[in-house]
């Protein structure tokens, strides 16, 4: 396996000194302060930057000059076979997109990674990449990242909510799980979202109207999770398999939904638990709940599809939880 060079920018928080110690090339991010050009950690220290910020100086950010990026790559390729370039999140700067465009002329020798990170999480990605390079991974293998994460959103009147799960590989959404709660109209929007999202980049998805406020809000929250590195996986060989989102649903492939209702007059009533549709609540002599009976609707449907009669399927899909056998009485939570 060839020798791999790791490149990042100073937004990772890796200083020039630390980069030399780690064998990582750090491109300084440029700033214009009162129209004068500075380079982070080269002609401007962090302390000086914060001092000018406190003095309310006119500060503008910029991206590295393409020529500077190309010069660094050319120098590195003199004694390296490939380069992994990890820029700051494309959602916050065009420097990543510029680097990706420049890399098109290098026949795969330069792999530009956009894992939607910045600061400490970008730093961790760089360190992970360096470790993978030491383990003999190619630049393309290092680039193949997976981000698997969730976002929860709600509509403006807070009438309904959405849990959105995305499996992102190499910057492209491969899998979308959309779960909705509380509003019947949301299910139609969720159906459209499950068709729209796969194949888009995170930024494309963020800028796509997914019809329902709750789904759009969930997309925003999920985007923030990815930007700040709170995914269930970062660099991992081949990423998570498509289908990982269904693990949250369990064997019956039904959303984990709980529905409880309580009144001062009659106390709590369990209507739907993770195990299934609650058919009976077990009460003791003091009318306190000690268990419940349920029917797993997923299993019930599967039994019917397999040829069982509805009555037989119902009996086979029944279950109970807690001290049901010790109950003084069992009540129907929907009638009593």
N, C-alpha and C positions, 0 to 999 in steps of 0.2 A: 504494500500500500504506500502511496506517495506521501510526501511531507506536506502537511496542511498548515497554512497560516490563518490566524484568527484576527479579524479586524473589527473594531467597534468605534463608537464616537464617545466624546467626553460626557454626553448625557447619561451614560451608564454609571457615572460616578467613579470610574477607574481613572486615576491620575496618570500622568505621563511616567512618573517614577514607578508607580505600581505596575503599569503596563510593561515596562522594561523588565521588571523583576519576574513577571508572569509569562513573558514572551508573547504579549498581546499588543498589537499595534492600535493605538488610540488616536483617532482623528479629532483634533480640537474643533469645537463648535465656534463659529465666528459671531461676534457681537458688534454692533455699531453703537457707540456711546457718544452722543453729541456729534454724530456724523464721522467719528473716528473709528477705524476698524481695530478690533482686538480679537485675540484668539484665546479661548479658555485654557488656563493652566500653561500657556506659553508666554503671552504678553500681558495676561491679566490673571491674577490669583483670585481664588474664591473670596478671600477677605476683602480685596480691592473691589470686587464686583458688588458684594453686599454693602460696602461703604458707599459706592456710587448709587446703589439702589435706595439707600436710606437718605441720600442727599437729593433724591427726586430728579436724578439726571435722566436725560432722554435716551432710553435704551431700546434698541431694536435687535431682534434675533435674525439670523440668516442661516443658510445651509452651507456646508462645505462646497468650495468651488469644484466643479467636475474635473478640472485639470489637476487639482491637488489629489483628488481621489485616484485618478488614473496614474499619476506619478508614483503614488504609494503602491498600488497594485503591481505596476511594472517592476518596481524595485523588489517587492516580495517574491515575485515569480522568477526572479533570477536564481533563488535558492530554495523555492518551494514549488510543489507541483500544482497545488490548488489553494484557493482562498475561500474562507467562510466570512462573509461580511454581515455583521449584525448591527443594523442601524436602529435608531430610535423609532418608536411606533409610527407607522404611516398615517395614523389618525391625528398626529400632532405636528408632522413636518413632511415636506415633500422630498426630503433627503433620501428616504428609502426608495421612493419611486425613481428618483434620478439614478441612484446606484443600480437599481434593477435594469434600467434602460442601458446604462453603460456596460453592464455585465453581458448583455446580448452579444457583444462582439468578441467574447472570450471563449466561445465554444464549450461552455460548461465548466471551465477552469475556475470561474468565480461564481459562487453561489450566494445570492443575497437573501438574507432571512428577514422576514417581517412577521415576528410573533407578537406584535401589538403590545410591546413592553417599553418601559422607560425607567430610569433611576435604578433602585436596588433590584427590581425584578429583571431589568435588562442586564444588569451586572451578573445576576445569577445565571442567566441564559448564556452569557459569554463564558463564564467559568465552566458551565456544563459542556459547552461546545469544545472548549480547550481539553477537557477531560476525555471527551469522546474522540478527539483527534489523537490523543495519546494512546487510546485503546485501538487505534488503527482504522477508525471509521473514515469513509470517504467524505468529501465535502457535500455531496448529494445526500448521503445517508444522514449527515448531521443536520442538513436543512429540513429533512422530512420530520417535522415536528407535529405534535398533536395537541390541540387544546380542547379539552372536554369539560364543559362547565354549564351552569344553570343561571337563569335570571327569573325573578318573580316580579310581575307588574300588575297594575290595577287600572280600571277605567276612571274617568274624571269624576263621575258620581259615586265611585267606589261600590258599584253594584256587583261587579264581577272581578275575578282575578285570573291570572295566567301564569303557569310555570313553563318556561321555555328552556329546552336542553339542546345544545348544539355540539356536534363533533366536528372539529375543524382540522383538516389536514393540509399542510403546505399552504395555509392561508385561504383554503376553499372549504366552504361548508359541505360536508359529505352526508350529514345526518341531522334531522331536526325532529324533536319530540315536542309537541304542543299540547299541554293539558290545561283545560279551562274549568272554571267553577263559578256558579252563581248567576249566569246569564245565558239563556237559551240561544240568543243570537250569536254568542261568541263561538259556538261550535262551527258555524259556517265560515267565520273568519279564520278559525284555526285550520279548517280544511284547506283554505286558500294559502295560508302561510306555509303549510307542510308541502305544498306544491311549488311555492315561490322560492323558499329559502335555499334548498340544496343547489349547489353550483355557484352560488354567489360568494364574494368575499365578505368579510365582516363589515367593512365600510359600506359596501353596496347594500347589505342587509339593513344596516343602521339607517341608511338614507332611502329605504323603500317603505312606502306606506302599507302596513300590514292590516289596514282597515280598522281593526279594533284597537282602542286606546290601551287596553290592558296588554295586548301582545306587543304593541309598539313600546310601551314602558318596560316590559320584560326584556325586549331587545336592547334597550338602553342600559338597563342594569347588567345584562350579560356582557355587553361591550365593556363596561367599566371593570368587570371581573377579569376580562382578558387583558385589558390595558395594564392593569395593576398586578397581573401575574397570578391571580387567584384561581387558576385552573386546576383540575384534578390531575393533570399531567403537563409537563413542560417538554423537555427533550426526552424522547423515548423511541427505541428502535421500532420502526414501522408504525408507531402511534397506537392508539386504541382501535380495535376492530370496529367497523361499521356494524351497528347492532347493539353497541354498548349501552345506548340510551334505553333500550328495552329492558335492561336489567332492573331498572327502577320500578318497572311495572309488575315484575314477578311472573310466575309461570302462566297465569291467566291473561297476561297482557292487558290488564285493566288498571287505571290510575288508582293510586292509594288515596282514597277520599274518606274522610270522616264527617258524619253529620250528627250533631247532638242538639237536643232541645231541652231547655229547662224552664220551669215556672216555680214561683214561690208556693203556689197552691199544691202542686203535685210532685215537685222535685224534677230530677233529670230523666230524660228519655233518650236512650241510645237508638238511633235510626239506621246508621250505617257505620260499620267499623272496617278496618283494613281487611279483616277476614271475609266480610261480605254484608249482605242485607240482614239486619237484625229482625228476627221474627218474634223473639220473646225475651223479656228481662226477668231474671231470677231475683226475687226479694226474700229477705229473711223476716223474722217475726216483727221487726221494727220498721219494716218497709224500706230497708236499705238494700241497695243493689249489691249482689254477691256474685253475679255472673250473667251471661246472656247466651241465647241461642241464635244461630245465623244460618243463612244459606249462601254459599259461594256461587254467585250468579255466573261467573266465568266457567266453573266446573259444570254447573247446571246446563248451560248452553252446549258445552262440549259433549256431555252425555247424550243430549237430545240429537246432536249431529251424528253421534256414533250409533244411533238407532234405538235408544231407550225411550220408553214412553215418558210423558211429562211427569207422571206420578213417581215412576221409578227414579227418574233423573233427580227429582226434588229430594227424595229420600237419600240418595247417594251423595248429594251435594250438601247435606245438612251437617252442622257441627255445633259445638258448644265450647264456652270458655268460662273458667272460674268454677265456683262451687254450686253449679246448677242442680246437682243431685241432692243438695242439702236445702234447697229452697222451700220456704213456707208456701210460696205461690209463684206462678209465672204469669206475667201480664203481656198483652200485646201493646208495644209502645206507641202504636199509631191509633189505638182505640181507647186506651185507658190512661 
